[in-house]
Structure formats: structure tokens, C-alpha cells
Amino acid sequence: MDKWKIEIKKRTDRILKRTDVRNVAIIAHVDHGKTTLVNEMLKQGGIFRDNQDVMDRVMDSGDIERERGITILAKNTSAFYNGVKINIVDTPGHADFGGEVERVLKMVNGVLVLVDACEGPMPQTRFVMQKALELNHKLIIVVNKIDRPDARLSEVQDEILELLFDLNANDDQIDSPIIFCSGRAGTASTDCNVQGTDLTPLFDAIINHFEPQEVDDCGPFQMLVSSIDYNEYVGRIGIGRIERGSIAVNQEVQTCNYNVSGKEVKGKLISIYQIEGLNRVATEQAKAGDIVCVSGLENISIGDTICSPSLVEPVPFVKISEPTVEMLFSVNDSPFAGKEGKFVTTRHLRDRLFKEMLKDVSLRVEETDSADSYRVCGRGEMHLSILIETMRRAGYEFQVGAPKVMYKKDGDTILEPMERLVVDVPEDKTGSVFSSMGVRKGELLQMENIGSRIRLEFKVPARGLFGYKSQFLTETRGEGVFNTLFYGYEEFKGEIERRTTGSLVAFETGEAVTYGLFNAQGRGQLFIGAGTQVYEGMVVGVSPKNEDISVNVCKKKHLTNTRASGSDDALRLETPKLMSLEEAMEFINDDEMLEVTPKNVRIRKKTLDTETRLKRKAKGLE
């Protein structure tokens, strides 16, 4: 008998079922209640004491996640039900963090697809469900928020079924069980007309529908690293599911990578942790089917396979979607550089960016011709804004350029990334959306009525959406819902005017005073108030005209015999518009940059000197 047939027979003889564990992921569109449901699963799964005070959305551990109410990084936890350990992965819902969803699906055997009982399947629901179907995962459909007064239970069931047919799901996936939940109340039911009393029907569905994983726990060790963490004491920590064999502390291993040859490196595992609830518990050994965290391998990265040296066999790794948006990160060189940040040098910036790339599979960092600048590519504006916000909170000071889309070439044809834009708006607000999409080269794909609202679906160039979200919310008076998803690359659609307004630019360095601001506010809306320190070339407001205007916000009123300095008190200043980080990123033009420090976000011109800037503009250099 051939050697490979003998090996296959050996592996078949060793296969056994892990009836004591289930590995599941929760996937859904943003804000459909994944993290809240996980909270209740942990409470009812014996992780917390009955009298323990547990905060809402306990899985969103990051400050930014809690402030924005979104999940950015996939989180691992576990609950227990009838002697079975249920490893749960809570995944992000935003399209910009789709790389997180794609990679963690390799760790699980089944997927809970969460759908809002009112909104139904949304763009990100389609994206994550498609990824799960490609990996042939079994599904449990969870219709959440059934206690909403505007819930559409029967219609949402039909929409889910349509989506499964549309994504070419197989018969088993189409016949997936449907559980009706209220994540906030911690109840579940198999009947849409009955709310239920606890989550027992959901736990039962997980145990009964997701079959025990078949594993080879006696073969040579093999584990795919699906996530990376970092600890100051032990260095990088690889997180993944053991595919084959067992593992013990101080065991000799070898790493390899399915997509990269020459990454075969030997090492030793110093520590092994299993996840119980929200804690990592040290263990001496683990076996196939367990999700574990391991340390001791210095250069381990996402997509690597850790193997026994006796059989070095990489696991195929899911291809992560490529970045579509890029920004230039560079060292801060403004007159206020180094005053507020702790990490301000090129070395600090470089080290942090390349370290982030190790943890974020959707991020790309490249060197540029300038030693002080780096090209950073991500999945969208939010993806990059989270990176910027994380760095500034850690004490970094730097500056970034305007976001740009990444083009591709197909022969002589230039291709650009397209986005699928889905908006839900009141009926009387559709006119402004159609008008904006016309200017931004948007193409209507679908239009449907949902109660008193209209759902519009467009295909629009990614660059056409820069700066649109804040405009959309203004035009719909905050009543509109805005979602995007990567559509693909298509032929360049022509020029799109990014901004129809100009900037009010400070003429001199100093402190903004009431008299100077009062004169400047007649030219446009200001971003700063009295007492703000400004420098020449700093953008202090927006002009309604499509041209930049220099203003002297530091100008004081000259005192004469008939004028007293107290007369300034009579001048009334309008409330300045305070720009958030995302709004500032959307606002800046190609000739502007964003100065980011732990305390401030300032918009500035690339060329600060007014005279030099005007000369360069006259020559067409800016």
C-alpha cells in the first residue's frame, strides 16, 4: 500500500468526537446586539456569580469600543451548559473590521447569525454570512430584539431565507434553525409568538445543531494562529484552535506558513492558556478542538501554523480582503511639535505602525521616499481613524494626510474601489440623497419600502463617500441610517469634486482673541474660540466660497482716547464648530494635513508660510 494511503488510514483510525466542547462565532451587522447577547450567555452560562455586578457589553473592553458602542477586535470567551464548554467568539460588525471576522471563522465549527427583528439582514450580514458559507459552516439564525415595538418577525424570516438562496447556501444551511431572542432581556424561544424565559432554547440549539468536532488528538500537533495578542512580559501570544494532536508546556515546535515559504522556524512553547469566561487560565496541556493562547514564539504572526517538528504541514489560511484606502502618516513638524506628545520621533512612529500591522491583518504599512513618512493602507476611513485615535491616546504625536483610495491597473485601464451604500431614510428625505449620489457618481441598485421609510441601495466610488456621512446626517436631520460594504473594483468613473468649500487660514502665530475672531466669523464658520493658541497656516474655520481666505484671529483692537479695551465685551461670538477626528479627516483637502496630539486635533496647511503657499498655488504646485 502507498505511504500516503497508510497515513490517511492511520489518521482515520485516530478520529474521535469532542462532545465536551463547541466552538461558535457570533456574526452580524453593526449594532444588531451581538455583544449584549454574549453578556447574557455568560451570565446564564455560569461565568458570573448570581450577586455579581456586571457592566453592560462586558466584552467591549477597549475604551474606544465602549465610547462608540462598537466592537473593533474579535474577542474570545466561553460559557458552560450541561457539562459542555461553549467557546464563543464575539466579532465586529463594521465593514472596516471585516478582516477580524474573516480570520476568526477559521477557529470555529458553527456560526450564530444575528439579525435585528426590525432592520432585517443588512450589508454586513450578507458579507459575514457569505464568508461563513464559503467555509461550509453550519448556521443558527438568531432573530434578536423581538421585543421591539416595530419588530417585523415574519418579513425578516422571509428576508433571511431570500439571502440564503441568493448566497447559494446548501440545503442544510437553508434549513438552519431559527431562534427568537431578546438579548437585553436574556430570553430565547423557538416560537416567534412566545418570548421565552431564558436562553435555554439557544443553548440547546448550539449543542444539538452544531455537531461535535471530529478531531485527531493522537496525531502530530498542528494549530493555525488566527489572532495575535501582546504582553510586555511574555511578548507575542498566538491564539487559535488546535487542529490536530495535543500540546504541552515546554514542547518543541516549528512554525510555517501556507502562503509564505521559508518561514520554518523552531521554538519552544513557554506557556499555554485556555479561555474560561473572561479570563485566561494557565494549563499544562491542551488537545485538538481546544481554543488556546500560547507564548514563547518570538516572531509568530497571524496565518502561521505551529506544528510538531515530526510533521511540518501548514494549514490553508483564508485570504484577507485587500485595503482600499490609504493615508500618509508623518512626523509632526508644526510650530507646536513636541509640546503635548510623549512619542514624537520617526523611530517611535515607525515602531508603533509596524507593531500594529502584526495584530491587524487588514492593515498595510509601507516605507516612502521620505524617511519621516509612512504609507498606511486600511479597509476604510473608520479603520484608519480607530488606529489614529488609539495611537494618540497612547501618547503619540504625528500628522496625517487626506485619505485617498487605492487604484489598480488592468492593462491600460485604471480601476477604482466601489462601495455598496445602503441608506434607510424617511420618505421625505430621499430627494437630498438622490441629489448627493448624482454628484458623487452613485448608481441606484435597489429601492424598497420598509414601513414609513425607504431603503436605498447604491453602487458608488469609495472616494465619493469621503466627507459624505456627516453631510448625510445633516441632510436627513439625524434620522437616516448609513451603511457601506466593499463592492469590488470597476473602471474609473471620472472626476468627483471632493469639497465645495474653502478654509479660513490663520495669518499669524499667537493667541486667538475675541476682536480677531469677531472679524473672522463674518467670512465663515469658525472651529476655534477665544484663548486658543494658533500658528500661521493653521486652519481655523471653513469658508462658504470655494477658496481659502487668510484671517488674523490674533488681531487686537488698537486703543485710543475714545476706545477702551472693555468694549470687546460687547462683541458676540458664534459657537465654534468643534471637529471630531472623523469629521476632520473627512474635511481636509489634498493640500492640508491633520496634526494629531494626545490633547488636540488641528487642521493645517502643508505649506504654513502664507506668502510661500500663495506662490506655490499660483504655479499650480498646490
C-alpha positions as CSV (number, residue, x, y, z in Angstrom):
1,M,0.0,0.0,0.0
2,D,1.3,3.5,-0.8
3,K,2.8,5.5,2.0
4,W,0.1,8.3,1.8
5,K,-2.7,5.7,1.9
6,I,-1.2,4.3,5.1
7,E,-1.0,7.7,6.6
8,I,-4.7,8.5,5.7
9,K,-5.8,5.2,7.2
10,K,-3.9,5.9,10.4
11,R,-5.5,9.4,10.6
12,T,-9.0,7.9,10.0
13,D,-8.5,5.3,12.8
14,R,-7.5,8.1,15.2
15,I,-10.5,10.4,14.6
16,L,-12.8,10.9,17.7
17,K,-15.6,13.4,18.5
18,R,-15.1,16.1,21.1
19,T,-18.6,16.0,22.7
20,D,-17.4,18.3,25.6
21,V,-16.7,21.4,23.5
22,R,-18.4,23.6,20.8
23,N,-16.6,26.5,19.1
24,V,-19.0,29.1,17.8
25,A,-18.8,32.6,16.4
26,I,-21.4,35.3,16.6
27,I,-21.6,37.4,13.4
28,A,-24.0,40.2,12.5
29,H,-24.3,43.7,11.1
30,V,-23.2,46.5,13.4
31,D,-25.5,47.3,16.3
32,H,-27.7,44.2,16.0
33,G,-26.9,43.2,19.6
34,K,-24.1,40.7,19.4
35,T,-22.2,41.9,22.5
36,T,-25.3,42.3,24.6
37,L,-26.4,38.8,23.8
38,V,-22.9,37.4,24.7
39,N,-23.3,39.2,28.0
40,E,-26.4,37.3,28.8
41,M,-25.0,34.0,27.6
42,L,-22.1,34.5,30.1
43,K,-24.5,35.3,32.9
44,Q,-26.6,32.2,32.2
45,G,-23.6,30.1,31.4
46,G,-22.3,30.1,34.9
47,I,-19.4,32.6,34.4
48,F,-20.6,35.2,36.9
49,R,-21.9,34.8,40.4
50,D,-25.6,35.4,41.0
51,N,-24.9,38.5,43.0
52,Q,-22.1,39.8,40.8
53,D,-22.4,43.3,39.4
54,V,-21.7,43.0,35.6
55,M,-21.4,46.0,33.4
56,D,-23.2,46.2,30.0
57,R,-21.3,44.9,27.0
58,V,-18.6,43.4,29.2
59,M,-16.8,42.0,26.0
60,D,-16.1,45.5,24.6
61,S,-13.1,46.0,26.9
62,G,-11.4,48.8,24.9
63,D,-12.1,52.5,25.9
64,I,-12.9,53.4,22.2
65,E,-15.2,50.3,21.9
66,R,-17.2,51.3,25.0
67,E,-17.4,55.0,24.0
68,R,-18.6,54.3,20.4
69,G,-20.7,51.3,21.2
70,I,-19.0,49.2,18.6
71,T,-16.8,46.1,18.6
72,I,-13.4,46.6,17.0
73,L,-11.4,43.5,17.9
74,A,-12.8,39.9,17.9
75,K,-13.0,38.7,21.5
76,N,-12.8,35.1,22.8
77,T,-14.8,33.9,25.8
78,S,-16.6,30.8,27.0
79,A,-19.7,29.6,28.8
80,F,-20.8,26.2,30.2
81,Y,-24.0,24.4,29.6
82,N,-24.9,20.8,30.7
83,G,-21.2,19.9,31.0
84,V,-20.3,21.3,27.6
85,K,-17.8,24.2,27.2
86,I,-19.0,26.6,24.6
87,N,-16.2,28.8,23.2
88,I,-17.7,32.0,21.9
89,V,-16.0,34.5,19.6
90,D,-17.7,37.9,19.5
91,T,-16.9,39.6,16.2
92,P,-17.0,43.2,14.9
93,G,-20.0,44.3,12.8
94,H,-18.4,47.2,10.9
95,A,-17.2,46.5,7.4
96,D,-13.9,48.2,8.1
97,F,-13.0,45.5,10.6
98,G,-14.1,42.6,8.2
99,G,-10.5,41.2,8.4
100,E,-11.2,40.4,12.0
101,V,-14.4,38.4,11.1
102,E,-12.7,36.6,8.2
103,R,-9.8,35.2,10.2
104,V,-11.7,34.1,13.4
105,L,-14.1,32.0,11.3
106,K,-11.3,29.5,10.9
107,M,-11.3,28.9,14.6
108,V,-15.0,27.8,14.9
109,N,-17.3,24.9,13.8
110,G,-20.6,26.8,13.7
111,V,-21.9,30.3,13.4
112,L,-24.7,32.2,15.1
113,V,-26.1,34.7,12.6
114,L,-27.7,37.6,14.5
115,V,-30.4,39.7,12.7
116,D,-32.3,42.6,14.0
117,A,-36.0,41.9,14.2
118,C,-36.8,45.3,12.7
119,E,-33.9,46.1,10.3
120,G,-33.6,42.6,8.9
121,P,-30.5,41.4,7.0
122,M,-28.1,44.4,6.3
123,P,-25.0,44.8,4.2
124,Q,-22.6,43.4,6.8
125,T,-25.0,40.5,7.4
126,R,-24.5,39.5,3.8
127,F,-20.7,39.9,4.0
128,V,-20.2,37.8,7.1
129,M,-22.8,35.2,6.1
130,Q,-21.1,34.7,2.7
131,K,-17.7,34.1,4.5
132,A,-19.3,31.5,6.8
133,L,-21.0,29.7,3.8
134,E,-17.7,29.6,1.9
135,L,-16.2,27.7,4.9
136,N,-19.2,25.4,4.8
137,H,-20.1,26.3,8.4
138,K,-23.4,25.3,9.9
139,L,-25.7,28.2,10.9
140,I,-28.2,29.1,13.6
141,I,-30.2,32.1,12.7
142,V,-30.9,34.3,15.7
143,V,-33.6,37.0,15.3
144,N,-32.7,39.4,18.0
145,K,-34.6,42.3,19.6
146,I,-38.0,40.7,19.2
147,D,-39.4,42.9,22.0
148,R,-39.0,46.0,19.8
149,P,-42.4,47.6,19.1
150,D,-41.5,47.8,15.4
151,A,-40.4,44.2,15.0
152,R,-41.2,42.6,11.7
153,L,-40.7,38.9,12.5
154,S,-42.4,37.2,9.6
155,E,-41.0,39.6,7.0
156,V,-37.5,39.3,8.5
157,Q,-37.7,35.4,8.3
158,D,-38.5,35.7,4.6
159,E,-35.7,38.2,4.0
160,I,-33.2,35.8,5.7
161,L,-34.4,32.9,3.5
162,E,-34.0,35.1,0.4
163,L,-30.5,36.0,1.4
164,L,-29.5,32.3,1.9
165,F,-30.8,31.4,-1.6
166,D,-29.1,34.5,-3.0
167,L,-25.7,33.3,-1.5
168,N,-26.1,29.7,-2.8
169,A,-26.4,28.1,0.6
170,N,-26.7,24.3,0.6
171,D,-29.9,22.5,1.8
172,D,-28.6,22.0,5.4
173,Q,-27.8,25.7,5.7
174,I,-31.2,26.8,4.3
175,D,-32.9,24.5,6.8
176,S,-31.0,26.2,9.7
177,P,-32.9,26.5,13.0
178,I,-34.3,30.0,13.8
179,I,-34.2,31.2,17.4
180,F,-36.1,34.3,18.5
181,C,-34.2,36.3,21.2
182,S,-34.2,39.4,23.3
183,G,-30.5,39.9,24.1
184,R,-31.3,42.6,26.6
185,A,-33.9,40.6,28.5
186,G,-31.8,37.4,28.2
187,T,-34.7,35.3,26.7
188,A,-35.0,32.9,23.7
189,S,-37.7,30.9,22.1
190,T,-38.3,28.7,19.0
191,D,-41.7,30.3,18.5
192,C,-41.9,33.9,17.2
193,N,-45.1,34.5,19.2
194,V,-43.5,33.4,22.6
195,Q,-40.7,35.5,24.2
196,G,-39.4,32.7,26.5
197,T,-38.0,32.9,30.0
198,D,-34.2,32.3,29.5
199,L,-31.6,31.4,26.9
200,T,-32.1,27.6,27.2
201,P,-33.5,27.2,23.7
202,L,-30.4,28.9,22.3
203,F,-28.0,26.8,24.3
204,D,-29.9,23.6,23.3
205,A,-29.7,24.6,19.6
206,I,-25.9,25.2,19.9
207,I,-25.4,21.7,21.5
208,N,-27.8,19.8,19.2
209,H,-27.3,21.5,15.8
210,F,-23.6,22.0,15.9
211,E,-22.2,18.5,15.8
212,P,-19.2,17.6,18.0
213,Q,-16.0,18.4,16.2
214,E,-14.2,15.4,14.8
215,V,-10.5,15.6,15.8
216,D,-7.3,13.6,15.6
217,D,-5.9,14.1,19.1
218,C,-3.1,11.5,18.8
219,G,-1.5,12.8,15.5
220,P,1.4,15.3,15.3
221,F,0.5,18.6,16.8
222,Q,-0.9,21.3,14.4
223,M,-2.5,24.7,15.2
224,L,-3.4,27.7,13.0
225,V,-2.7,31.2,14.6
226,S,-5.9,33.2,13.9
227,S,-5.2,36.1,16.3
228,I,-2.3,37.8,18.0
229,D,-2.1,39.5,21.3
230,Y,0.9,41.1,23.0
231,N,2.1,41.1,26.6
232,E,5.1,43.1,28.0
233,Y,6.2,40.1,30.0
234,V,5.9,37.2,27.5
235,G,5.9,39.1,24.2
236,R,3.6,37.9,21.4
237,I,0.8,35.5,22.2
238,G,-0.7,33.3,19.4
239,I,-4.4,32.5,19.6
240,G,-6.0,29.7,17.6
241,R,-7.8,26.3,17.6
242,I,-5.7,23.1,17.8
243,E,-6.4,21.3,14.6
244,R,-4.6,18.0,15.4
245,G,-2.7,16.4,18.3
246,S,-2.1,17.7,21.7
247,I,0.3,20.3,23.2
248,A,2.2,20.7,26.5
249,V,4.3,23.4,28.1
250,N,8.0,23.4,27.0
251,Q,7.1,21.3,23.9
252,E,9.4,21.8,20.9
253,V,7.5,23.1,17.9
254,Q,8.1,24.5,14.4
255,T,6.2,27.3,12.6
256,C,5.4,27.5,8.9
257,N,3.0,29.5,6.7
258,Y,0.8,28.3,3.9
259,N,1.2,31.4,1.8
260,V,4.9,32.3,2.6
261,S,7.7,29.8,2.0
262,G,10.9,30.0,4.2
263,K,9.0,30.8,7.4
264,E,10.0,27.5,9.0
265,V,11.4,28.4,12.5
266,K,11.9,26.2,15.5
267,G,10.9,27.2,19.0
268,K,9.6,26.1,22.4
269,L,6.2,26.9,24.0
270,I,6.7,28.6,27.3
271,S,3.1,28.9,28.4
272,I,-0.4,27.7,27.4
273,Y,-3.7,29.4,28.4
274,Q,-7.3,28.2,27.9
275,I,-10.1,30.8,28.0
276,E,-12.7,30.4,30.7
277,G,-15.3,33.2,30.8
278,L,-13.3,36.5,30.5
279,N,-10.1,35.0,32.0
280,R,-7.1,33.2,30.6
281,V,-6.3,30.3,32.8
282,A,-2.8,28.7,32.6
283,T,-2.8,25.0,31.8
284,E,-0.1,22.4,31.4
285,Q,-1.6,20.8,28.2
286,A,-4.4,21.0,25.7
287,K,-5.7,18.8,22.9
288,A,-7.3,19.0,19.4
289,G,-10.5,21.1,19.4
290,D,-9.5,23.5,22.2
291,I,-9.0,27.2,21.5
292,V,-5.8,28.2,23.3
293,C,-3.3,31.1,23.7
294,V,0.4,30.2,23.5
295,S,3.5,32.2,24.1
296,G,7.2,31.7,23.6
297,L,7.5,32.1,19.8
298,E,9.1,35.5,19.2
299,N,8.1,36.2,15.6
300,I,4.7,34.4,15.4
301,S,2.1,36.2,13.3
302,I,-1.4,35.7,12.0
303,G,-1.7,33.0,9.4
304,D,1.3,31.0,10.8
305,T,0.8,27.3,11.6
306,I,2.5,25.9,14.7
307,C,3.4,22.2,14.1
308,S,5.2,19.3,15.7
309,P,8.7,19.1,14.1
310,S,7.9,15.5,13.1
311,L,5.3,16.7,10.6
312,V,5.5,20.3,9.4
313,E,2.3,20.8,7.5
314,P,0.8,24.4,7.1
315,V,-3.0,24.9,7.4
316,P,-4.5,26.9,4.4
317,F,-5.3,30.4,5.6
318,V,-8.3,32.4,4.4
319,K,-7.3,35.2,2.1
320,I,-8.0,38.6,3.7
321,S,-9.6,41.3,1.5
322,E,-7.1,43.9,0.4
323,P,-7.1,47.5,1.8
324,T,-8.9,50.2,-0.3
325,V,-8.0,53.5,1.5
326,E,-4.5,54.9,2.2
327,M,-3.2,57.8,4.3
328,L,0.2,59.3,4.8
329,F,1.5,59.3,8.4
330,S,4.4,61.5,9.1
331,V,6.3,63.1,12.0
332,N,4.7,66.3,13.3
333,D,6.7,69.4,12.1
334,S,4.3,72.1,13.1
335,P,5.4,75.0,15.4
336,F,3.7,73.2,18.3
337,A,5.5,69.9,17.7
338,G,6.7,68.0,20.8
339,K,4.7,70.1,23.3
340,E,1.9,67.6,24.1
341,G,3.1,64.1,22.9
342,K,5.3,61.5,24.7
343,F,6.3,59.7,21.5
344,V,7.2,62.2,18.7
345,T,10.2,60.8,16.7
346,T,10.4,58.9,13.5
347,R,11.5,55.8,15.3
348,H,8.6,55.9,17.7
349,L,6.1,56.3,14.8
350,R,7.7,53.6,12.7
351,D,7.9,51.0,15.5
352,R,4.2,51.6,16.5
353,L,2.9,51.3,12.9
354,F,4.7,48.1,12.2
355,K,3.7,46.7,15.5
356,E,0.0,47.5,14.7
357,M,0.4,45.6,11.4
358,L,1.3,42.4,13.3
359,K,-2.1,42.5,15.1
360,D,-4.3,43.8,12.3
361,V,-4.4,41.6,9.2
362,S,-6.2,44.3,7.2
363,L,-3.6,47.0,7.7
364,R,-0.6,47.6,5.4
365,V,2.4,49.9,6.3
366,E,5.0,50.8,3.7
367,E,8.1,53.0,3.6
368,T,8.1,56.1,1.4
369,D,10.8,58.2,-0.3
370,S,10.8,60.4,2.8
371,A,12.4,59.0,6.0
372,D,9.8,60.8,8.1
373,S,6.6,59.5,6.3
374,Y,4.9,56.1,6.0
375,R,2.1,55.0,3.7
376,V,-0.7,53.3,5.8
377,C,-3.4,51.4,4.0
378,G,-6.7,50.2,5.6
379,R,-10.2,49.0,4.8
380,G,-11.9,52.3,5.2
381,E,-11.9,55.7,7.0
382,M,-13.2,54.3,10.2
383,H,-10.5,51.6,10.2
384,L,-7.8,54.2,10.0
385,S,-9.5,56.7,12.3
386,I,-9.5,54.0,15.1
387,L,-5.8,53.5,14.5
388,I,-5.1,57.2,14.8
389,E,-7.3,57.5,17.9
390,T,-5.6,54.5,19.6
391,M,-2.2,56.0,18.9
392,R,-3.0,59.5,20.2
393,R,-4.4,58.1,23.4
394,A,-1.2,56.1,23.9
395,G,0.8,59.4,23.8
396,Y,1.8,59.6,20.1
397,E,2.1,62.9,18.3
398,F,2.1,62.9,14.5
399,Q,0.3,64.2,11.4
400,V,-1.7,62.5,8.6
401,G,-2.6,63.5,5.1
402,A,-6.1,63.4,3.4
403,P,-7.4,59.8,2.9
404,K,-7.1,58.6,-0.7
405,V,-8.5,55.5,-2.5
406,M,-6.1,52.8,-3.8
407,Y,-6.4,52.4,-7.6
408,K,-5.5,49.3,-9.6
409,K,-4.4,48.9,-13.2
410,D,-5.7,46.3,-15.7
411,G,-3.6,46.9,-18.7
412,D,-4.2,50.5,-19.7
413,T,-7.5,50.7,-17.7
414,I,-7.5,52.3,-14.3
415,L,-9.8,50.6,-11.8
416,E,-11.1,52.1,-8.6
417,P,-12.8,50.6,-5.5
418,M,-16.5,50.7,-5.3
419,E,-18.7,50.6,-2.3
420,R,-22.3,49.3,-1.8
421,L,-24.1,52.1,0.1
422,V,-27.3,51.2,1.9
423,V,-29.3,54.0,3.5
424,D,-32.6,53.9,5.4
425,V,-34.3,57.3,5.3
426,P,-37.8,58.8,5.9
427,E,-39.8,59.2,2.7
428,D,-39.4,63.0,2.6
429,K,-35.6,62.8,2.7
430,T,-35.0,60.8,-0.4
431,G,-34.5,63.8,-2.7
432,S,-31.4,65.0,-1.0
433,V,-29.9,61.5,-1.1
434,F,-30.5,61.2,-4.9
435,S,-29.1,64.7,-5.4
436,S,-25.9,63.8,-3.5
437,M,-25.5,60.5,-5.2
438,G,-25.8,62.2,-8.6
439,V,-22.8,64.4,-7.8
440,R,-20.8,61.5,-6.4
441,K,-21.3,59.2,-9.4
442,G,-23.6,56.9,-7.4
443,E,-25.7,54.3,-9.3
444,L,-29.1,53.1,-7.8
445,L,-29.2,49.3,-7.4
446,Q,-32.3,48.8,-5.4
447,M,-35.2,50.7,-3.7
448,E,-37.8,49.3,-1.3
449,N,-40.3,50.5,1.2
450,I,-40.0,49.4,4.8
451,G,-42.9,50.8,6.7
452,S,-42.8,54.6,6.6
453,R,-39.1,54.5,5.5
454,I,-37.3,53.9,2.2
455,R,-34.2,51.7,1.9
456,L,-32.0,52.8,-1.0
457,E,-29.0,50.8,-2.2
458,F,-26.3,52.5,-4.4
459,K,-23.1,51.5,-6.0
460,V,-20.7,54.5,-5.6
461,P,-17.0,55.1,-5.9
462,A,-15.3,54.9,-2.5
463,R,-13.7,58.3,-3.0
464,G,-17.2,59.7,-3.5
465,L,-18.1,58.8,0.1
466,F,-15.3,60.8,1.7
467,G,-17.0,63.5,3.7
468,Y,-20.5,62.3,2.9
469,K,-21.5,60.7,6.2
470,S,-21.7,64.0,8.1
471,Q,-23.4,65.7,5.2
472,F,-25.9,62.8,5.0
473,L,-26.7,63.1,8.7
474,T,-27.2,66.8,8.4
475,E,-29.5,66.5,5.3
476,T,-31.6,63.8,7.0
477,R,-31.6,65.7,10.3
478,G,-30.1,62.7,12.1
479,E,-33.0,60.3,11.1
480,G,-31.1,58.5,8.3
481,V,-29.1,55.2,8.8
482,F,-25.9,54.9,6.7
483,N,-24.0,51.7,5.9
484,T,-21.3,50.7,3.4
485,L,-19.7,47.5,2.2
486,F,-16.9,46.9,-0.3
487,Y,-18.4,46.1,-3.7
488,G,-15.4,45.5,-5.9
489,Y,-13.1,47.2,-8.4
490,E,-14.6,48.9,-11.5
491,E,-13.4,51.2,-14.2
492,F,-12.6,54.8,-13.1
493,K,-15.8,56.8,-13.0
494,G,-14.4,60.3,-13.7
495,E,-13.6,63.3,-11.5
496,I,-15.6,63.9,-8.4
497,E,-15.4,67.3,-6.7
498,R,-14.4,66.5,-3.1
499,R,-15.2,69.7,-1.4
500,T,-17.1,72.8,-2.5
501,T,-15.9,75.0,0.5
502,G,-12.6,76.7,1.3
503,S,-10.7,77.1,4.5
504,L,-10.1,80.0,6.8
505,V,-6.4,80.0,7.5
506,A,-4.6,81.8,10.4
507,F,-2.4,84.6,9.2
508,E,0.0,84.8,12.2
509,T,1.1,82.8,15.3
510,G,-0.3,83.7,18.7
511,E,-3.5,83.5,20.8
512,A,-6.9,83.9,19.2
513,V,-8.8,86.9,20.7
514,T,-12.4,88.0,20.6
515,Y,-11.8,91.0,18.4
516,G,-9.9,89.0,15.7
517,L,-12.4,86.1,15.9
518,F,-15.4,88.5,15.6
519,N,-14.0,89.9,12.3
520,A,-13.1,86.4,11.0
521,Q,-16.6,84.9,11.7
522,G,-18.1,87.1,9.0
523,R,-16.0,85.1,6.5
524,G,-17.3,81.7,7.5
525,Q,-17.8,79.3,10.4
526,L,-15.0,79.0,13.0
527,F,-13.5,75.9,14.5
528,I,-11.9,77.7,17.5
529,G,-12.8,80.0,20.3
530,A,-11.1,82.8,22.2
531,G,-7.9,81.8,24.0
532,T,-6.9,79.1,21.5
533,Q,-3.3,79.0,20.6
534,V,-2.9,79.2,16.8
535,Y,0.0,79.3,14.3
536,E,0.4,80.7,10.8
537,G,-1.0,78.2,8.3
538,M,-3.4,76.6,10.8
539,V,-7.0,76.1,9.5
540,V,-9.3,77.9,12.0
541,G,-12.6,77.7,10.1
542,V,-14.5,76.9,6.8
543,S,-15.4,79.4,4.1
544,P,-18.6,79.0,2.1
545,K,-16.6,80.1,-1.0
546,N,-14.5,77.6,-2.9
547,E,-11.3,79.4,-2.0
548,D,-9.0,79.8,1.0
549,I,-9.1,83.0,3.0
550,S,-6.4,84.3,5.3
551,V,-7.7,85.7,8.6
552,N,-6.0,87.3,11.5
553,V,-7.7,85.8,14.6
554,C,-4.9,87.2,16.9
555,K,-5.6,90.8,15.9
556,K,-6.4,93.1,18.9
557,K,-8.2,96.4,18.7
558,H,-6.0,99.4,18.9
559,L,-6.6,101.6,22.0
560,T,-7.2,105.3,21.5
561,N,-8.6,108.1,23.7
562,T,-12.1,107.3,22.6
563,R,-11.8,103.4,22.7
564,A,-11.5,101.3,25.8
565,S,-10.3,97.7,25.9
566,G,-13.5,96.7,27.7
567,S,-15.6,97.5,24.6
568,D,-14.6,94.0,23.4
569,D,-17.1,92.5,25.9
570,A,-20.0,93.7,23.7
571,L,-18.8,91.6,20.7
572,R,-20.8,88.4,20.5
573,L,-19.0,85.3,19.0
574,E,-20.9,82.5,17.4
575,T,-20.4,79.0,18.9
576,P,-17.4,77.4,17.1
577,K,-17.9,74.0,15.4
578,L,-15.7,71.5,17.2
579,M,-14.5,68.9,14.8
580,S,-14.2,65.3,15.8
581,L,-11.4,63.2,14.5
582,E,-13.5,61.6,11.7
583,E,-15.0,64.9,10.7
584,A,-11.6,66.5,10.5
585,M,-10.4,63.5,8.3
586,E,-13.4,64.0,6.0
587,F,-12.8,67.7,5.9
588,I,-9.1,68.1,4.9
589,N,-8.2,68.8,1.3
590,D,-5.2,67.4,-0.6
591,D,-3.1,70.5,0.4
592,E,-3.9,70.1,4.1
593,M,-2.9,67.8,6.9
594,L,-4.2,66.8,10.3
595,E,-1.9,67.4,13.3
596,V,-2.8,64.7,15.9
597,T,-1.6,65.0,19.5
598,P,-2.9,63.5,22.8
599,K,-4.7,66.7,23.6
600,N,-5.7,68.3,20.2
601,V,-6.6,67.6,16.6
602,R,-5.6,70.5,14.4
603,I,-6.1,71.0,10.7
604,R,-3.2,72.8,9.0
605,K,-1.9,73.6,5.5
606,K,1.0,71.6,4.2
607,T,2.9,74.8,3.5
608,L,2.5,77.0,6.6
609,D,4.0,80.3,5.3
610,T,1.2,82.4,3.7
611,E,3.4,84.0,1.0
612,T,5.1,80.8,0.0
613,R,1.8,78.9,-0.1
614,L,0.2,81.6,-2.4
615,K,3.3,81.4,-4.8
616,R,3.1,77.6,-4.9
617,K,-0.6,77.8,-5.6
618,A,-0.1,80.3,-8.4
619,K,2.4,77.9,-10.0
620,G,-0.1,75.0,-9.7
621,L,2.1,73.2,-7.2
622,E,-0.7,73.1,-4.6
